[in-house]
Amino acid sequence: MIDVWAPRAQRMRLRRVRDDGATLDEHELTAAGGGHWRLDLALRDGERYGFVIGDDDRLRPDPRSRRQPDGVHAASAAFDESGFTWTDQSWTGRQLAGGLIYELHLGTFTPEGSLDSAVERLQHLVDLGVTHVELLPVNAFNGPRNWGYDGVLWYAVHEGYGGPRAYQRFVDAAHAHGLAVIQDVVYNHLGPSGNYLPEFGPYLRSGSSNAWGDSIDLEEQEVREYIIENALMWLRDRHVDGLRLDAVHALHDESRTHILKELAERVDALSAQEGRPLTLIAESDLNDPTLILPREAGGYGLSGQWSDDWHHAVHVALTGEVSGYYADFADADALEKVTSGGFFHDGTFSSFRDRVHGSPIPREVPAWRLVTFAQDHDQIGNRAAGDRLSATLSEGRLAVAAVLTLTAPGTPMLFMGEEWGASTPWQFFTSHPEPELGRATAEGRTAEFARMGWDARLVPDPQDPATFECSRLDWDEREKPRHARLLELHRRLARLRREHPELTDPRLHRPSVELIVESGEPQRRAWRIDRGAISILINLTADAVAFDVAGEVLLTTAEPKTSGGRTTVPPEAAAIVRR
């Protein structure tokens, strides 16, 4: 049975086409009420088809297309989800608590840029200690290269990555390696090319927009169902273990029940049916604990949310950058506050926003609900040159970044290549086939950075294929001494995190953070962070610092000295001590 929601149509036809686009036949759909059109027809796996709206003769892809073999402007292809033989029947999932997330972009993770080639690197993630692999958006977008946030057909997997069948193979292989899969999904906007949904119905809210264009109309029940069914598809049909929800602060919803709460309810119901944990992680700019509070406490009941505040505090401590939104995080108590409280702005004044921002996280909320990271795709890729920390920091400071990330109270996340201090940048890239759109994207990005005071000459052209190519990981550099040392450090830290329960203690306010050396330069400070019987000693000064801590040294990034009940840590180094 074919069913399509198209309340704006006066007439609907389904057109079947050959691989070359030539028409095979057409079938009239019948209005079924509520804006739905139906046709009693079964399509074979791989059969190409599309819809013709009204008296217009142009073919439009299925809004719920699961495969677009010739791109987002062409016909859809029927896809039989049951045509794959899964081998993960014994997979019981992984809870987020105690986990380690690894974020990657399929197009630049391997030289081939495909799902199948990513399978070949899964053992690397297992050896690293990763528990959850998070994929940047894979939904269909126009052109061969994109971060994934310009998607227009949310149910389809980008054909350049291998399409939906390769996606099934990837998830199945990840489970065989003991890895959970989190899929990044975008429900707050649609991309600029290939978005035909408004021709079918009111998917977009007239007169309401966000940073990426018109808002999604979340007060339209069929649009809400379109989103929720998409989420359930990934989790149910493609065996995914969790979703990362992009920029939920851009979801404009004035309904009685917020869509995030409704989504969490539906996913929890599916989790009970599937018998495995299903995770929902929000990216939010609001610093609002409502997202992660349980529904019985008035929250939405999401599993977790990204903690940008933790990133900002650590970034300033490592680099000394204090421009833009980093300015407030130069405060001497920034690292302490994000370590023991989660949010820095929890009802405090934000100079970047020029207003009071955020609310405190209740003490009872477990720390693992906050995903913490020193680097991610946004914080690297949205810099003018897409430079990683490895482009400017010493080996010692990169090691300290690893210690801070993997001993933090939250759920740590690494961005691909971070574990060996990858020297390749990760830049913003697009491949819009439309010249005017490509030009507007490039000019808009240059102008944006110019407004922020960046040198426009540093901004690479996102449309230039070289921008994409230089962002691919260089796996061979792992063998070079500097990179190999950092990789081994990450592996050791992940083992410590597994072996010592203090490092996964979920009590958010449990850590004690003491500023040992203060400085007007935020990158020249030292801290002692106590997590139960374990002390993490951080020295980012130019001199050795003696801490009033003694005991078994579990890990060090540079050889400390111990005597008289004290541990002296060299400059730009860290040590982990069990007292």
Beta strands, then each sheet from edge to edge (+ up, - down):
strand 1: 2-5
strand 2: 12-17
strand 3: 23-28
strand 4: 30-33
strand 5: 36-39
strand 6: 48-53
strand 7: 59-60
strand 8: 76-77
strand 9: 101-104
strand 10: 132-135
strand 11: 139-140
strand 12: 153-157
strand 13: 180-185
strand 14: 204-210
strand 15: 213-216
strand 16: 242-245
strand 17: 279-282
strand 18: 304-306
strand 19: 348-350
strand 20: 355-357
strand 21: 370-372
strand 22: 411-415
strand 23: 512-517
strand 24: 526-531
strand 25: 534-539
strand 26: 545-547
strand 27: 552-556
strand 28: 561-563
strand 29: 566-569
strand 30: 573-578
sheet 1: 1+ 5- 4+
sheet 2: 3+ 2- 6+ 7-
sheet 3: 3+ 2- 6+ 8-
sheet 4: 9+ 10+ 13+ 16+ 17+ 18+ 21+ 22+ 9+
sheet 5: 11+ 12-
sheet 6: 14+ 15-
sheet 7: 19+ 20-
sheet 8: 23+ 24- 25+ 30- 27+
sheet 9: 26+ 29- 28+
end
